[in-house]
Amino acid sequence: MTLKKATRTRFTRYLGKNFRDNKTTLQIYSRDMSDLPKVVKLFIGNLPDGVIQVRNTEDMQKIYELANETRIPITQRGGGTAGFGGSVPYKKGVVVDTKGLESHFLVDPLELTVTTAPSIVFSDLQRQLNLEGFSLCSYPSSFHSATVGGWIAHGGYGIGSIQYGGAKEQIAALEVVLPNGERKRYTELDDISLFVGSHGTLGTITEVVLKIKFDIPLKHQGCTFDSPSEMLKGLEQLSKINPFSIWFLNPDHVTSFNEVFGFNLPRSYVAIISKEVSFEEEEKEFNNLFNNAIRVSGGQILDRRYIKDIWDFRFKGFSLLGECTDYLVTEVILPVETSERFFRKIISKFKGELHLEGEMISPTHYSLLIYLLFEEKLSEIKKTILNLKLYKITTKKSRAKGFPYSTGLWFSGYYNSIYGKEQYRRYQEFKKKVDPKNISNPGKVISPRIRFFPLVRLKAIVKIASRLII
């Protein structure tokens, strides 16, 4: 779909210089952190027809009005730091960059909430909260680049989620411009959960009220394990001490941290455990509980000199991507109890290339970032095969009972697996009600129909390819 001259004129008449369609801009907005595999690009139109930098709620309402009249699909984009294709067009259309939304910041110290724009980056929001003695409850590892709105759209979890929950538990209220142009406010009394993980398919978030907490000091401990089975047992035990965060790395990822950031961590499975501590007695209790958990699980306590600065490097995993020539990234959520086989399988398939970074998001589940890092540029064929291997491992139903972290283009059609059949039914009902023309970020929850063969959905094509090529 290429914008007709009359349609382009209508967009530019209202949005002026905030509408851009030069070749360089369109290429930038045709991908997110991880470029889509060729097998997907063959069947979709990921190069947009134009890019709009939205300024305020009124802009967003006008964009939806024009999109409905012209049937031009729109794709919202925040920081573009995810790798699932959630902010990548499916059938061209217009990308709406929300980073330019009017920013505001209002703390309610009685309700312990902060009202802000979805365009704000987590690090900026945390900095402002810390100045007033408060803190975010949970935040992603892409802390320095991810926006609040993008995190919600992807159904975000992160650091602090084991204690305070994910995006759904952090939201007190949302202001949303629905695809029909209506501006509506949703609170905890409404079904906010539908907007979490919906990738903007139900509307565009224009204001967020997040729950916050007092800025309580964190104390850290570290430990190592010799095998995945020992580590998983350790994670289970450590989750019982009510930590703020449990962050862990596999040996190859530890080696990269040592080489790039100058650490001297032992080449093992390393876990860093953090807990909110206000009093000396609480710190003593934390140390005792930690020591007992490590003794039961068979791990080794890490010398404190190793972890003196590593907590400040918990956001550096993504920066390792800049140190390699090529890379692939995906993320999966797994239960601690049943995922040992998954660990062994993925290690055997990608030996020597595999970098794993995990974060406990509940007492029973963890999110696992899977990096494949390469010193040489991959051929398109090899990259496609590796992408399909990752896809198969992430989506295949197995005794591990894991599921993709989010949907987006790459994992569209797996909403059921992530949120359950009942929520999917409610999602479909609401989508039909507010977006009957399917113009708001189509193809990111319900698997899209492909070009050339409209009776076939993208999920089926990728699934078949992952079985046949491998």
C-alpha positions in Angstrom: 0.0 0.0 0.0 1.5 3.3 -1.1 -0.2 6.5 0.1 -2.3 8.2 -2.7 -1.4 11.8 -3.3 -4.7 13.0 -1.9 -4.3 10.9 1.3 -0.7 12.1 1.8 -1.9 15.7 1.4 -4.6 15.2 4.1 -2.0 13.9 6.6 0.5 16.7 5.8 -2.1 19.4 5.9 -2.8 18.7 9.5 0.5 17.4 10.7 2.9 19.5 8.6 6.6 18.7 9.2 5.7 16.0 11.7 4.8 13.8 8.7 7.9 12.3 7.0 8.3 9.9 4.2 11.9 10.1 3.0 13.6 6.8 2.3 16.0 6.9 5.2 13.3 7.5 7.8 11.1 4.8 6.3 14.0 2.3 6.5 14.7 3.1 10.2 11.1 2.5 11.1 10.8 -0.7 9.2 12.4 -2.7 12.0 12.9 -2.7 15.8 15.8 -3.9 17.8 16.0 -7.2 16.0 15.4 -7.2 12.2 12.6 -9.6 11.0 13.7 -12.8 9.3 13.5 -13.0 5.5 10.8 -15.7 5.8 8.6 -13.1 7.4 9.4 -10.1 5.2 8.4 -12.1 2.1 4.8 -12.1 3.2 4.3 -8.7 4.8 4.9 -5.0 4.0 7.2 -3.8 6.8 8.3 -0.7 5.0 5.9 2.1 6.1 4.4 4.7 3.7 5.1 7.5 6.2 6.1 8.3 9.8 4.3 10.7 12.1 5.7 12.2 15.2 2.6 12.7 17.3 2.6 15.7 19.7 -0.6 15.4 21.8 -3.9 13.6 22.3 -5.6 15.8 19.7 -3.1 14.7 17.1 -3.8 11.1 17.9 -7.5 11.6 17.5 -7.0 13.3 14.1 -4.7 10.5 13.0 -7.3 7.9 13.8 -10.0 9.9 12.1 -7.9 10.1 8.9 -6.9 6.4 9.2 -10.5 5.3 9.4 -11.6 7.4 6.5 -8.8 6.2 4.2 -8.4 2.7 5.7 -4.7 3.3 6.2 -3.3 1.1 9.0 -1.3 2.8 11.7 1.5 1.3 13.8 2.5 2.8 17.1 6.1 3.0 18.1 7.8 3.9 21.4 11.5 3.2 22.0 11.7 0.3 19.5 13.8 -1.7 22.0 11.9 -5.0 21.7 12.6 -7.7 19.2 9.2 -9.1 18.4 8.1 -6.8 15.6 5.4 -5.2 17.7 6.2 -1.7 16.3 6.9 -2.9 12.8 4.2 -2.4 10.1 2.5 -5.5 8.7 0.9 -3.9 5.6 2.7 -0.7 5.2 0.6 2.3 6.3 1.8 5.0 8.7 4.1 4.6 11.8 3.1 6.8 14.7 6.2 7.7 16.8 4.8 8.5 20.3 8.2 9.7 21.8 7.1 13.2 21.0 4.0 13.2 23.1 3.8 16.1 25.5 5.6 15.1 28.7 4.3 15.7 32.2 5.1 14.5 35.7 2.9 14.6 38.8 3.5 12.6 42.0 0.6 11.9 44.4 2.5 11.1 47.7 -0.7 10.0 49.4 -1.9 7.5 46.8 1.7 6.6 45.9 1.2 7.1 42.2 2.9 9.1 39.4 1.1 10.5 36.4 3.2 10.8 33.3 3.3 10.5 29.5 3.8 7.1 27.9 6.7 8.5 25.9 8.9 9.0 29.0 12.0 6.7 29.2 12.2 4.7 32.4 15.6 6.0 33.4 14.3 9.6 33.2 11.2 8.8 35.2 13.2 7.0 37.9 15.6 9.9 38.1 12.7 12.3 38.8 11.1 10.0 41.3 14.4 9.5 43.2 14.7 13.3 43.6 11.5 13.2 45.6 12.3 10.1 47.6 10.3 7.6 45.5 11.0 4.8 43.1 9.4 2.7 40.4 8.2 -0.7 41.6 9.4 -2.5 38.5 11.2 -1.7 35.3 12.7 -3.4 32.2 16.3 -4.3 31.6 16.1 -1.8 28.6 15.9 0.8 31.3 17.8 3.5 29.5 15.8 3.3 26.2 12.4 1.7 26.8 9.4 3.9 27.1 6.6 3.3 29.7 4.0 3.0 27.0 6.0 0.5 25.0 6.6 -1.6 28.1 2.9 -1.7 28.8 2.1 -2.5 25.1 4.4 -5.5 25.3 3.0 -6.8 28.6 6.2 -5.9 30.4 8.0 -7.6 33.2 11.3 -6.8 34.6 13.5 -6.0 37.6 11.3 -5.9 40.7 8.5 -7.9 39.2 9.1 -10.9 41.5 8.1 -8.6 44.4 5.7 -6.0 42.8 4.4 -7.7 39.6 4.6 -6.7 36.0 3.0 -3.9 34.0 -0.6 -5.0 34.8 0.0 -4.8 38.5 1.8 -1.4 38.2 -1.0 0.5 36.4 -3.4 2.6 38.5 -5.0 4.3 35.4 -4.6 4.8 31.7 -5.9 7.4 29.3 -6.3 5.9 25.8 -7.4 7.2 22.4 -9.4 4.3 21.0 -9.3 3.5 17.2 -12.8 5.0 16.8 -11.3 8.3 18.0 -12.9 8.3 21.5 -10.7 9.5 24.3 -11.3 7.4 27.4 -9.9 6.9 30.9 -9.6 3.5 32.4 -8.9 2.8 36.1 -8.3 -0.4 38.2 -12.1 -0.8 38.3 -12.1 -1.3 34.5 -10.5 -4.0 32.5 -7.0 -2.5 32.2 -5.5 -5.9 31.6 -6.7 -5.9 27.9 -4.3 -3.0 27.1 -1.4 -4.8 28.6 0.3 -6.8 25.9 -2.1 -5.7 23.2 0.7 -3.8 21.2 -1.6 -0.8 20.6 -4.1 -2.9 18.7 -6.9 -1.6 21.0 -5.8 2.1 21.0 -3.0 4.4 21.8 -2.0 5.2 25.4 -1.7 9.0 25.9 -1.3 9.1 29.7 -0.2 6.6 32.4 -0.7 6.6 36.1 1.8 4.2 37.7 2.0 2.9 41.2 5.3 3.9 42.9 7.0 3.1 46.2 9.3 4.8 48.7 12.9 4.6 47.6 14.1 1.9 50.0 17.8 0.9 49.9 18.7 -2.4 48.3 21.2 -4.9 49.6 22.8 -7.4 47.3 24.2 -10.9 47.5 25.7 -13.1 44.8 26.2 -16.8 44.2 27.3 -19.3 41.6 26.1 -22.7 40.4 27.9 -25.4 38.4 24.9 -26.5 36.3 21.5 -25.4 35.1 19.8 -27.9 37.5 21.6 -26.5 40.5 20.8 -22.9 39.4 17.1 -23.7 39.0 17.0 -25.3 42.4 18.7 -22.2 43.7 16.2 -19.9 42.1 13.4 -21.8 43.7 15.0 -21.5 47.1 16.0 -17.8 46.7 12.4 -16.8 45.6 11.2 -17.8 49.1 13.1 -14.9 50.8 10.9 -12.2 49.2 13.6 -10.6 47.1 13.3 -7.4 45.0 15.2 -9.0 42.2 17.0 -12.2 41.2 19.1 -11.7 38.1 21.2 -14.5 36.6 23.6 -15.1 33.7 25.0 -18.2 32.0 28.8 -18.8 31.8 29.2 -17.5 28.2 27.4 -14.3 29.2 29.6 -14.0 32.3 32.7 -14.2 30.1 31.4 -11.4 27.9 30.7 -9.2 31.0 34.3 -9.9 32.2 35.8 -9.1 28.8 33.8 -6.0 28.0 33.3 -4.4 31.5 36.4 -5.5 33.2 34.9 -7.9 35.8 36.5 -11.0 37.1 33.5 -13.1 37.8 33.9 -16.9 37.9 32.9 -18.6 34.7 29.8 -20.3 36.2 26.1 -19.7 36.4 26.0 -16.4 38.3 23.0 -15.0 40.2 22.7 -11.6 41.9 19.9 -11.3 44.6 18.7 -8.0 45.8 16.3 -7.2 48.7 14.8 -4.0 50.1 16.4 -3.4 53.5 15.6 -0.5 55.9 17.1 -1.7 59.2 20.2 -3.6 60.3 18.1 -6.5 61.6 16.5 -6.9 58.2 19.9 -7.1 56.6 21.0 -9.8 59.1 17.8 -11.8 58.4 18.4 -11.4 54.6 22.0 -12.7 54.9 20.9 -15.7 57.0 18.0 -16.6 54.6 20.4 -16.2 51.7 23.0 -18.4 53.2 20.5 -21.1 54.0 19.0 -21.0 50.5 22.5 -21.5 48.9 23.3 -24.3 51.3 20.1 -26.2 50.4 20.5 -25.7 46.7 24.2 -26.6 46.5 25.5 -23.3 45.2 28.5 -21.3 46.3 28.4 -17.8 47.8 30.1 -15.2 45.7 32.8 -13.0 47.3 31.3 -9.6 47.9 34.1 -7.9 46.1 32.7 -9.4 42.9 29.3 -7.9 43.3 30.4 -4.4 44.5 29.6 -2.8 41.2 27.8 -5.4 39.1 24.3 -4.2 40.2 24.9 -1.0 38.3 25.7 -3.1 35.2 22.3 -4.9 35.2 21.2 -2.7 32.2 24.4 -3.4 30.2 23.3 -6.7 28.5 22.0 -4.9 25.5 25.2 -2.9 25.1 27.0 -6.2 24.4 25.2 -6.2 21.1 27.3 -3.3 19.9 30.4 -5.4 20.6 29.6 -8.0 18.0 29.1 -7.9 14.2 25.8 -9.7 14.1 23.2 -11.0 16.6 19.8 -12.6 17.2 17.6 -12.0 20.2 14.5 -13.5 21.6 12.8 -13.8 25.0 10.7 -16.5 26.6 8.9 -17.0 30.0 9.5 -20.3 31.7 8.5 -22.0 35.0 11.4 -22.8 37.3 9.9 -26.2 38.1 9.8 -27.7 34.6 12.5 -25.9 32.6 15.6 -27.9 33.2 15.1 -29.8 29.9 14.6 -26.5 28.0 18.0 -25.3 29.4 19.8 -28.4 28.3 18.2 -28.5 24.9 19.0 -24.9 24.0 22.6 -25.2 25.3 23.1 -28.3 23.1 21.7 -26.6 20.0 23.6 -23.3 20.3 26.8 -24.3 22.1 29.5 -21.6 22.0 27.1 -18.9 20.7 24.6 -18.8 23.5 24.3 -15.9 25.9 21.5 -16.1 28.5 20.3 -13.5 30.9 17.3 -14.1 33.2 15.2 -12.3 35.7 12.7 -13.9 38.1 9.3 -12.3 37.5 7.3 -14.2 40.1 8.1 -16.9 42.7 7.5 -19.6 40.1 8.5 -18.1 36.7 11.4 -16.2 35.1 11.9 -14.3 31.8 14.9 -15.5 29.8 16.6 -13.2 27.3 18.4 -15.4 24.7 21.2 -13.8 22.7 23.1 -15.4 19.9 26.2 -13.2 19.3 28.5 -13.5 16.3 31.9 -12.0 15.4 31.2 -12.3 11.6 28.3 -11.1 9.5 25.7 -13.9 9.0 24.4 -14.7 5.6 20.7 -14.3 5.2 20.2 -18.0 4.8 22.1 -18.8 8.1 20.3 -16.0 9.9 16.9 -17.3 8.7 17.8 -20.9 9.8 18.9 -19.7 13.3 15.8 -17.5 13.6 13.6 -20.5 12.9 15.5 -22.6 15.4 14.9 -20.0 18.1 11.2 -19.7 17.0 10.8 -23.5 17.3 12.4 -23.7 20.7 10.4 -20.7 22.0 7.0 -21.8 20.7 7.1 -25.6 20.7 4.7 -27.1 23.3 6.8 -29.2 25.6 7.1 -30.3 29.2 8.8 -27.0 29.9 5.4 -25.2 29.6 7.1 -22.0 28.5 5.7 -19.3 26.2 6.9 -16.2 24.3 7.4 -13.1 26.3 5.2 -11.1 24.0 3.4 -11.4 20.6 4.2 -8.8 18.0 4.5 -9.9 14.3 7.0 -12.6 15.1 4.9 -14.4 17.7 1.4 -13.2 16.6 -1.1 -15.9 17.2 0.3 -16.9 20.6 -1.8 -14.5 22.7 -3.7 -17.6 24.0 -0.5 -19.2 25.3 0.5 -16.0 27.1 -2.8 -14.7 28.5 -5.3 -17.6 28.3 -8.4 -18.3 26.2 -10.8 -16.2 28.3 -8.8 -13.1 28.0 -8.4 -13.7 24.3 -12.1 -13.9 23.9 -12.6 -10.6 25.7 -9.8 -9.1 23.6 -11.6 -10.1 20.4 -14.9 -8.7 21.5 -13.4 -5.4 22.5 -11.3 -5.2 19.3 -14.4 -5.6 17.1 -16.2 -3.0 19.1 -13.6 -0.2 19.0 -11.7 -1.1 15.8 -14.1 -2.7 13.3 -11.8 -1.7 10.3 -8.7 -3.2 12.0 -6.6 -0.1 11.4 -4.8 0.1 14.8 -1.5 -1.9 14.5 -3.0 -4.9 12.8 -1.2 -8.3 12.8 0.4 -8.0 16.3 -2.0 -10.2 18.4 -4.1 -12.1 15.9 -1.8 -13.7 13.3 -2.2 -11.7 10.1 -3.1 -13.1 6.7 -0.2 -13.0 4.3 0.2 -11.3 0.9 -0.4 -13.5 -2.2 -2.2 -16.2 -0.1 -4.9 -14.4 2.0 -6.4 -17.6 3.3 -3.1 -18.5 5.1 -1.9 -16.8 8.2 1.7 -15.8 9.0 1.9 -18.1 12.1 1.2 -21.1 10.0 3.9 -20.2 7.4 6.6 -19.6 10.1 5.6 -22.7 12.0 5.8 -24.9 8.9 9.1 -23.3 7.9 10.6 -23.9 11.4 9.7 -27.6 11.1 10.9 -28.1 7.5 14.1 -26.2 7.3 15.6 -27.5 10.6 
